[in-house]
Amino acid sequence: MHRVTFVELFNHHITQKYVKRSGMAHAIACAYHALQLAKQYGVDPDLATKAAFLHDIGHYTWYRNGSWDYDLYKENDIHAIKGAERAHKLLIRLGEHPKKAKEIALAILLHTDSYLPEGKLELSPLQKVVALADEADEEPKGRHHYRTISDEKALEALHRLDQLIVKALQEHDLYQKTV
């Protein structure tokens, strides 16, 4: 199976519809944060960046009287559940290895505890990286979802991210062979 690239992800109509709706600039920023965090936590950079990029693909738009209602969102949202399913299906359609698609989906499912009952979860390193990447780019009242980026700039950033991931994977493979 080939490695699904960010350019492939970006060009898919599902990404265009749902990631754009939840904030393409935020998704890209989170993916870059995840790349750095993946190194720190010893996590596969391809999985971490894809999960961070797709973490909000399940967002629903919570409106009241024609405008976004942050409190309604915080009270009722389960975007991580819908996002895990949507991302898994998208990745499988694009040819991602099923095991990797499942790991990414689980990281998306657990990137936030906003919909869970009180308590603490024990997150895997990948799940922790995605949660931290999201937190690193958050703004009060969900404003991070409204930053914009042109398609051209987004594609440039994602193409560069693909290059950085390939480099990181190659470095990891070389390290693995010497151990």
N, C-alpha and C positions, 0 to 999 in steps of 0.2 A: 504494500500500500504506500502511496506517496504521502508526503507531508502536505497537509492543507495549508495554504498560505493565507496571510491576511488580505492580500489583494483579492484572492478568490472569495474569502469571507465577505469583504466589503462589497464586491460586485453582485452578490446574491440578493435577490429581491426581498427575502425574509430579513436580512440584515438591514437593507435599505429602509424597510418599513419600521422595524421594531427598534433597532439600535439608534437610528436617527431620531425616532420619537423620544427615546429616553436620554439622548445626548451623545452624539458622535464624538465631540471634543472630550467629554468626560470618559468615554470608553477608551479612546486612544491614550489619554493621560494615565488612566488606570493600568493599561497594558504596559506602558513604559515604567511605571512604578513597580509593577509585578516583575519585570525583567531584572531590575536591581535587587528586589527582595528575594527573587529566586536564587540568586548567587549567594546571598546572605544565609538563606535557609537550606541550601543544598537541594533545591527543587528543580525538576525539569522545566527549563525556561519556556519551552513550547507550550506545555500544559498550562503553566501559570499565566502566561500572557493571553492565551486564548480564553481562559476562564475569566480573567480580569476584563478583557475586551467585551465579552458577552454577558457579563454578570447582571446587567439590567435589561436584558432582552425580553424579560417577562413583564415589564412595567405596563400597567393600565393607567389611563389618564383619568385622574379623579377630579372632576369638575363639579362645581355647585354654582348655579346662577351664571353660567357662561365663563367662569374663571377657575383656574387651578386652586384647589383647596388642600393645602398641605396637611391640615389637621385631619381631614377626611382620609387622606392617603395614609397617614401614620396610624390611624385607627383601624383601617380595613384592608390594607395592602398585604398581598401574599406573592409579590412579584418573583421572589426567589423560587417558589414552587413552579410557577408557570414558566419561568425562565430556564430552569433546569431541563424541563421537558422540551421546550422549544429549541434550545441550544443543542441538545442531544440529537434531535431529529435533523436539524440543519447540518451538523457535523457529519452524521452518517450519510446524508444525501451527497455531501461533498467528497466522501470517500475517506473520512478519518477512520483510523483503526477503532473498532468498537470499544476496546478496553480503554483507549485514551478518551474517547467521547464520553464514556461513563465517568471517568475520573474528573473530567472537566465539568460535567453536569452536576456531580456531587459537590464540587467546589462552589459552583454557582448556587446550588441549593442552600449551602451553609455559609454563604458570604455575609449574611446578616442574621441576627437573632430577633429582629423586630416582630416577626410573626409567631415566634415560639413562646410557650409559657415560661414563666420565670425559672431561672436555673442556669447552669453553666454546661456548655458542651466542650468536649475534648476534641479539638480540631486537629486534623492531620497537618503536616507542614504546608502542603499545597493549599488546603482550605484556609489556613492562617494567612498565607501570602496574599490570597485573593481578598480576604477581609481587610487586611492592612493596606493593600493597594487602593481599595475603595475609600477607606477612611482618609488616606493621604490626599485625596482629591476632593473631599466633601466640602460643601459650603453650607452655611446656615439656611434653613427653610428649603433645602433642595435646589438652591440656585445653580449648582454645578450641572444640573440637567439642562440648563438653558443657555450655556455657552455655545457658541456656534463655530463652525469651521467649514470652509469651502470643500467641495468634493476633491478639488485638485490638491489642496493642502493635506487633506485626509489621506489621499492615495500616496502622496509623497512620504508622509509620516509612517504609513503602514508598510510601504515598500522598504523604507529604511529599517523598520522594526524587523521585517522578514530577514534582512541581511544580518542584523545583529543577533537574531536567534540562531541562524545557521552558523555563524561564527561561534557563538556560545556552545552550541551542540558539538561542533567540531573540537573545540577545546576540551569539552567534557569527555568525548570519545578518546582523545589522546591521553587524557589523564587516566581514564579507566584502563587503557592498555598498559600503562606504566606501573600500575598498582599491583 
